[in-house]
Amino acid sequence: MSEHLVVSESTAIELLHGLVAVPSLSRQEAAASAWLVGQMQALGYTRAFVDAAGNAVGEMGAVDAPHTVVLLGHIDTVPGNIPVRVEKTSDGAVLFGRGSVDAKGPLATFVGAVAKLGAQWALDHNIRVVVVGAVEEESASSKGARFIRDRFDGLQAPLPVACIIGEPSSWQRVTLGYKGRILVELEASQPMAHTAGPDAGVAIVAVDLWNWISAYAANFNQARDKTFEQFQPSLRGLSTFTDAAMHDHVTANVGIRLPLDFDVEVFKTQITSWAIERVGLDAATYVSDGSLEPTFEMLSFAGPLTTLTLRFHAHEQAWRSDRNSFLVRSFLSAIRQIDASVRPTFVVKSGTSDMNVVGPAWHCPILAYGPGDNALDHTPNEHVNLAEYWKAVLVLEQALRNLPDLL
């Protein structure tokens, strides 16, 4: 499509439909990234390419523009085959498909809105707009976001003056923050023993860990009524097996959502003390290995009977942005400009997003925006209302048009 042509509602819907129709399970995003880059090239983006991490990247404006705005969405999805189709409902046409809400709807919103602005707008206002369809957001590795974070580091490329994260919030609402996260994995083993013997089975070690974390949460959350302020653990898996050397093993996986003021190093110290006591050690005689990845740490403890290993990974600190930033003001104004009858609202979320990755590094105004009901994330019924999607495109376009007067 030539740059001077207007991106219509039907064009934007075709973009979303096509993107959702290309499967992009996390770590299997190559086909979708290539497809989206082709669409951005056709829509008149100044530059469009797949970067070294596998992200789909499109840019409008000069590379040396004094202001860089990054629109960071993600192109990967969780598993689930939902037939891609448009159905009529009492609320209008809706598009079904895995990723239609989380988060290809927001990503297509980014691509369509920036295409509506056009390259000449970016040049005229000395703004470089960078749209990213990041890989591996759903894998807890956030490989794509980390790559973009490190690219725009103030040395290789300028630090962004603003960042918009592509996540569903509904077209009339902006998301200001996300809780942090840490994943804790336990593996324990003991020599094989008869169930009628005097020693407790190895599975009890996992039960004891969960009871300790639950008690920790209950104590921490006293007088914390808001979910965003709470320490929230969830038991994600527990299994046992016996190996060929006749040792019984138990593994357990615990995911924990963290509040803004949480000190993860203090938590690690306290859970380490529990592990030392649990295996019957007199001192902290354990082995630590943090070499596998930046957010990975492994501690191993060998007691008289029980060997216990704790693994901490996928840690992201909680992040909440300033509701009075120029970026927030641009969105509030844009929502009212598109529909004067609507009162814009704010939300903070108990999950995590790539805001947790780039926020602490860039320290720029940041928020998350995108169409869709986040209650449908990862569900078998995932779908987005197409009228809402188009309104989100219009809001985002207007929010970006508002920025030059606010920078």
C-alpha positions as CSV (number, residue, x, y, z in Angstrom):
1,M,0.0,0.0,0.0
2,S,1.4,3.4,-0.9
3,E,2.0,5.8,2.0
4,H,-0.5,8.4,1.0
5,L,-3.5,6.0,1.1
6,V,-5.6,6.0,4.3
7,V,-5.5,2.8,6.4
8,S,-9.2,2.0,6.5
9,E,-11.1,-0.1,9.0
10,S,-11.3,-3.0,6.6
11,T,-7.6,-2.8,6.0
12,A,-6.9,-2.9,9.8
13,I,-9.3,-5.8,10.3
14,E,-7.6,-7.8,7.4
15,L,-4.2,-7.1,9.1
16,L,-5.5,-8.5,12.4
17,H,-7.2,-11.5,10.8
18,G,-4.1,-12.4,8.9
19,L,-1.8,-12.0,11.9
20,V,-4.0,-14.2,14.1
21,A,-4.2,-16.8,11.3
22,V,-0.4,-17.4,11.3
23,P,0.4,-19.7,14.3
24,S,3.2,-18.3,16.5
25,L,3.5,-20.5,19.6
26,S,6.2,-19.0,21.9
27,R,9.7,-19.9,20.5
28,Q,8.0,-20.7,17.1
29,E,7.3,-17.2,15.9
30,A,9.5,-17.0,12.7
31,A,6.7,-17.4,10.2
32,A,4.5,-14.8,11.9
33,S,7.4,-12.3,12.3
34,A,8.2,-12.6,8.6
35,W,4.6,-12.2,7.6
36,L,4.2,-9.1,9.8
37,V,7.4,-7.5,8.4
38,G,5.9,-8.0,4.9
39,Q,2.7,-6.2,6.0
40,M,4.7,-3.3,7.5
41,Q,6.7,-2.9,4.3
42,A,3.5,-2.9,2.2
43,L,2.0,-0.3,4.6
44,G,4.8,2.2,3.9
45,Y,7.0,1.8,7.0
46,T,10.4,3.5,6.5
47,R,12.2,0.4,7.7
48,A,10.9,-3.1,8.4
49,F,12.9,-6.2,9.3
50,V,13.3,-9.3,11.5
51,D,16.0,-8.5,14.0
52,A,18.6,-10.9,15.5
53,A,16.3,-12.0,18.3
54,G,13.5,-12.9,15.8
55,N,11.4,-9.8,16.6
56,A,9.3,-8.2,13.8
57,V,10.4,-4.5,13.8
58,G,8.9,-1.6,11.8
59,E,10.1,2.0,12.0
60,M,8.8,5.3,10.9
61,G,11.0,8.4,10.8
62,A,14.7,9.1,10.7
63,V,17.2,7.0,12.6
64,D,18.7,10.1,14.1
65,A,15.5,11.8,15.1
66,P,15.8,13.5,18.5
67,H,12.8,11.6,20.0
68,T,12.3,7.8,19.9
69,V,9.0,6.3,20.9
70,V,8.9,2.5,21.2
71,L,5.6,0.5,20.8
72,L,6.5,-2.9,22.3
73,G,4.0,-5.7,21.6
74,H,4.5,-9.4,21.5
75,I,3.8,-11.8,18.6
76,D,4.0,-15.1,20.4
77,T,1.1,-17.0,22.0
78,V,0.4,-19.7,24.4
79,P,-0.7,-23.1,23.0
80,G,-4.3,-23.7,21.9
81,N,-5.8,-24.2,18.5
82,I,-8.8,-21.9,18.2
83,P,-10.3,-21.8,14.6
84,V,-9.8,-18.3,13.3
85,R,-13.2,-16.9,12.3
86,V,-15.4,-13.9,12.5
87,E,-18.8,-14.3,14.1
88,K,-21.8,-11.9,14.5
89,T,-22.9,-11.3,18.1
90,S,-25.3,-9.0,19.9
91,D,-22.3,-6.7,20.5
92,G,-21.2,-6.8,16.9
93,A,-18.6,-8.8,14.9
94,V,-15.9,-10.6,16.9
95,L,-12.8,-12.3,15.7
96,F,-11.9,-15.7,17.4
97,G,-8.4,-17.1,17.4
98,R,-5.5,-17.8,19.6
99,G,-3.7,-14.4,20.2
100,S,-6.6,-12.3,19.1
101,V,-6.6,-10.7,22.6
102,D,-3.2,-11.7,24.0
103,A,-1.6,-10.0,22.3
104,K,-1.9,-9.9,18.5
105,G,-4.9,-7.5,18.8
106,P,-2.8,-4.8,20.5
107,L,0.1,-5.5,18.2
108,A,-2.1,-5.1,15.1
109,T,-3.4,-1.9,16.7
110,F,0.2,-0.7,16.9
111,V,1.0,-1.5,13.3
112,G,-2.3,0.0,11.9
113,A,-2.1,3.2,13.9
114,V,1.5,3.9,13.0
115,A,0.7,3.2,9.4
116,K,-2.1,5.7,9.6
117,L,0.4,8.3,10.8
118,G,2.7,7.7,7.9
119,A,6.5,8.3,7.5
120,Q,6.0,11.9,6.6
121,W,4.3,12.7,9.9
122,A,7.3,11.2,11.7
123,L,9.8,13.2,9.7
124,D,7.8,16.4,10.1
125,H,7.7,16.0,13.9
126,N,11.3,14.7,14.4
127,I,10.0,11.5,16.0
128,R,11.2,8.0,15.3
129,V,8.4,5.5,16.0
130,V,9.5,1.9,16.5
131,V,6.9,-0.9,16.5
132,V,8.1,-4.3,17.8
133,G,6.4,-7.7,17.7
134,A,8.6,-9.3,20.4
135,V,9.2,-13.0,20.7
136,E,9.0,-15.3,23.8
137,E,7.0,-13.0,26.0
138,E,4.8,-16.0,27.0
139,S,7.9,-18.1,27.8
140,A,9.0,-16.1,30.8
141,S,12.3,-15.5,29.1
142,S,11.1,-12.3,27.4
143,K,13.9,-12.8,24.8
144,G,12.5,-10.2,22.4
145,A,12.0,-7.5,24.9
146,R,15.4,-8.0,26.5
147,F,17.0,-7.6,23.0
148,I,15.1,-4.4,22.4
149,R,15.9,-3.1,25.9
150,D,19.6,-3.7,25.3
151,R,19.5,-2.2,21.8
152,F,17.9,1.1,22.9
153,D,20.5,1.6,25.7
154,G,21.5,5.1,25.1
155,L,24.7,3.9,23.3
156,Q,23.7,1.7,20.4
157,A,20.5,3.6,20.0
158,P,18.9,6.4,22.0
159,L,16.9,5.8,25.1
160,P,13.2,6.1,24.3
161,V,11.3,9.2,25.5
162,A,8.2,7.0,25.9
163,C,7.1,3.4,25.6
164,I,3.7,1.8,25.0
165,I,3.4,-1.9,25.8
166,G,0.9,-3.9,23.7
167,E,-1.4,-5.7,26.1
168,P,-5.3,-5.8,26.3
169,S,-6.9,-3.3,28.5
170,S,-10.0,-2.3,26.5
171,W,-9.9,0.7,24.2
172,Q,-10.9,3.2,26.9
173,R,-8.5,2.2,29.6
174,V,-4.7,2.3,30.1
175,T,-2.7,0.0,32.3
176,L,-0.2,1.7,34.6
177,G,1.6,-1.2,36.2
178,Y,2.2,-4.9,36.6
179,K,3.3,-7.0,39.6
180,G,6.6,-8.7,39.6
181,R,7.3,-12.4,39.4
182,I,9.7,-15.1,40.5
183,L,9.5,-18.8,39.9
184,V,10.8,-21.2,42.5
185,E,11.5,-24.8,41.6
186,L,12.4,-27.5,44.1
187,E,13.9,-30.9,43.6
188,A,14.6,-33.2,46.6
189,S,15.7,-36.8,46.8
190,Q,16.2,-39.5,49.5
191,P,17.2,-43.1,49.4
192,M,14.2,-45.3,48.5
193,A,12.3,-46.5,51.6
194,H,9.3,-48.5,52.4
195,T,6.2,-46.5,53.0
196,A,5.7,-48.3,56.4
197,G,9.2,-47.2,57.5
198,P,10.1,-44.6,60.0
199,D,11.3,-41.9,57.6
200,A,8.8,-39.5,55.9
201,G,8.6,-39.9,52.2
202,V,10.4,-37.4,50.0
203,A,7.1,-35.9,48.8
204,I,6.7,-34.3,52.2
205,V,9.6,-32.0,51.4
206,A,7.5,-30.3,48.7
207,V,4.5,-30.1,51.0
208,D,6.7,-28.4,53.6
209,L,8.0,-25.9,51.1
210,W,4.5,-25.0,50.0
211,N,3.4,-24.7,53.7
212,W,6.4,-22.4,54.4
213,I,5.6,-20.2,51.4
214,S,1.9,-20.0,52.3
215,A,2.8,-19.0,55.8
216,Y,5.2,-16.4,54.5
217,A,2.5,-15.0,52.3
218,A,-0.1,-14.8,55.1
219,N,2.4,-12.9,57.3
220,F,3.5,-10.6,54.5
221,N,0.0,-9.7,53.4
222,Q,-1.3,-8.7,56.8
223,A,-3.0,-5.3,56.4
224,R,-2.4,-5.4,52.6
225,D,-6.0,-5.4,51.2
226,K,-5.2,-4.6,47.6
227,T,-4.1,-7.5,45.3
228,F,-1.4,-5.3,43.7
229,E,0.3,-4.9,47.1
230,Q,0.2,-8.6,48.0
231,F,2.7,-11.5,47.8
232,Q,0.8,-14.1,45.8
233,P,2.1,-17.7,45.4
234,S,0.6,-20.5,43.3
235,L,1.5,-24.1,43.2
236,R,2.0,-25.0,39.5
237,G,3.2,-28.5,39.7
238,L,4.2,-31.4,42.0
239,S,5.4,-34.9,41.0
240,T,7.4,-37.8,42.3
241,F,9.5,-40.5,40.7
242,T,12.1,-43.2,41.6
243,D,15.4,-43.4,39.6
244,A,17.5,-46.4,38.6
245,A,19.8,-45.8,41.6
246,M,16.9,-46.4,43.9
247,H,16.4,-42.8,45.1
248,D,13.0,-41.3,45.5
249,H,12.6,-37.8,44.0
250,V,10.0,-35.0,44.3
251,T,9.8,-31.9,42.1
252,A,7.6,-28.9,42.7
253,N,7.1,-25.6,40.9
254,V,5.8,-22.4,42.6
255,G,5.0,-19.2,40.8
256,I,5.0,-16.0,42.9
257,R,3.6,-12.6,42.0
258,L,5.5,-9.8,43.8
259,P,4.4,-6.3,44.9
260,L,6.3,-3.1,44.3
261,D,8.1,-3.0,47.6
262,F,9.3,-6.6,47.7
263,D,12.9,-7.4,48.4
264,V,13.6,-10.6,46.6
265,E,17.1,-11.0,48.0
266,V,15.8,-11.0,51.6
267,F,13.2,-13.6,50.5
268,K,15.9,-15.8,49.0
269,T,17.9,-15.6,52.2
270,Q,14.9,-16.6,54.3
271,I,14.0,-19.6,52.0
272,T,17.6,-20.6,52.1
273,S,17.5,-20.7,55.9
274,W,14.4,-22.9,55.6
275,A,16.2,-25.3,53.2
276,I,19.2,-25.6,55.5
277,E,17.1,-26.4,58.5
278,R,14.9,-28.8,56.5
279,V,17.8,-31.0,55.3
280,G,19.4,-30.9,58.7
281,L,22.5,-28.9,58.1
282,D,24.3,-26.9,60.8
283,A,25.5,-24.2,58.5
284,A,25.0,-22.9,54.9
285,T,27.1,-25.6,53.2
286,Y,25.5,-25.4,49.8
287,V,26.6,-24.9,46.2
288,S,25.3,-21.9,44.2
289,D,25.3,-21.7,40.4
290,G,24.1,-18.5,38.8
291,S,25.8,-19.1,35.4
292,L,23.0,-20.4,33.3
293,E,21.1,-17.1,32.6
294,P,21.0,-13.7,34.2
295,T,17.8,-14.4,36.1
296,F,18.7,-17.9,37.2
297,E,20.2,-19.0,40.5
298,M,20.5,-22.6,41.8
299,L,21.2,-23.6,45.4
300,S,21.9,-27.2,46.4
301,F,21.9,-28.6,50.0
302,A,23.0,-32.1,50.9
303,G,21.9,-33.3,54.4
304,P,22.3,-36.7,56.1
305,L,19.2,-38.1,54.5
306,T,17.8,-35.5,52.0
307,T,19.4,-33.7,49.1
308,L,17.5,-30.6,48.2
309,T,17.9,-28.1,45.3
310,L,16.2,-24.8,44.9
311,R,16.1,-22.9,41.6
312,F,15.1,-19.3,41.3
313,H,14.4,-18.0,37.8
314,A,12.4,-15.6,35.6
315,H,12.6,-12.8,38.3
316,E,11.1,-9.5,37.2
317,Q,10.5,-6.6,39.6
318,A,7.1,-5.0,39.8
319,W,6.7,-1.7,37.9
320,R,4.2,1.1,38.2
321,S,4.3,4.2,36.1
322,D,3.3,7.8,36.9
323,R,-0.3,8.5,36.1
324,N,0.5,12.2,35.5
325,S,3.1,11.7,32.7
326,F,2.8,13.3,29.3
327,L,2.2,9.9,27.8
328,V,-0.8,9.2,30.1
329,R,-2.2,12.7,29.3
330,S,-1.9,12.0,25.6
331,F,-3.9,8.9,25.9
332,L,-6.6,10.4,28.2
333,S,-7.0,13.2,25.7
334,A,-7.1,10.8,22.7
335,I,-9.8,8.6,24.3
336,R,-12.0,11.7,24.9
337,Q,-11.3,13.0,21.4
338,I,-12.5,9.7,19.8
339,D,-15.6,9.4,22.1
340,A,-16.5,12.4,24.2
341,S,-19.1,10.4,26.1
342,V,-16.5,8.0,27.5
343,R,-14.6,8.5,30.8
344,P,-11.1,7.0,30.5
345,T,-9.9,4.8,33.4
346,F,-6.7,3.3,34.8
347,V,-5.8,-0.2,35.9
348,V,-2.9,-2.1,37.5
349,K,-2.6,-5.8,36.9
350,S,-1.5,-8.8,39.0
351,G,0.3,-10.4,36.1
352,T,3.6,-9.4,34.4
353,S,4.4,-8.1,31.0
354,D,7.3,-6.8,29.1
355,M,6.8,-3.5,31.0
356,N,8.6,-5.3,33.8
357,V,11.6,-5.8,31.5
358,V,12.1,-2.4,29.9
359,G,10.6,-0.1,32.6
360,P,13.4,-0.4,35.1
361,A,16.0,0.1,32.3
362,W,14.5,3.0,30.5
363,H,12.8,5.0,33.3
364,C,10.7,6.8,30.7
365,P,6.9,7.4,30.7
366,I,5.4,4.0,30.0
367,L,1.9,2.4,29.9
368,A,0.2,-0.6,28.4
369,Y,-2.6,-0.3,25.9
370,G,-4.6,-2.4,23.6
371,P,-8.1,-3.7,22.7
372,G,-9.7,-6.8,24.2
373,D,-10.9,-8.3,27.5
374,N,-7.9,-9.6,29.4
375,A,-10.2,-12.1,31.1
376,L,-10.1,-14.0,27.8
377,D,-6.3,-14.3,27.8
378,H,-5.2,-17.9,27.3
379,T,-8.8,-19.2,27.3
380,P,-10.4,-21.6,24.8
381,N,-12.9,-18.7,24.0
382,E,-10.4,-16.0,23.1
383,H,-11.9,-13.4,20.9
384,V,-11.8,-9.6,20.3
385,N,-14.6,-7.3,19.3
386,L,-13.7,-5.8,15.9
387,A,-15.4,-2.4,16.6
388,E,-13.4,-2.1,19.8
389,Y,-10.2,-3.0,17.9
390,W,-10.8,-0.2,15.4
391,K,-11.6,2.3,18.1
392,A,-8.2,1.3,19.7
393,V,-6.5,2.0,16.4
394,L,-8.0,5.5,16.3
395,V,-7.2,6.2,19.9
396,L,-3.6,5.2,19.5
397,E,-3.2,7.2,16.3
398,Q,-4.6,10.2,18.1
399,A,-2.4,9.6,21.2
400,L,0.7,9.6,19.0
401,R,-0.5,12.7,17.2
402,N,-0.8,14.4,20.6
403,L,2.8,13.7,21.6
404,P,4.7,16.5,19.7
405,D,2.9,19.2,21.7
406,L,3.7,17.4,25.0
407,L,7.3,16.4,24.5
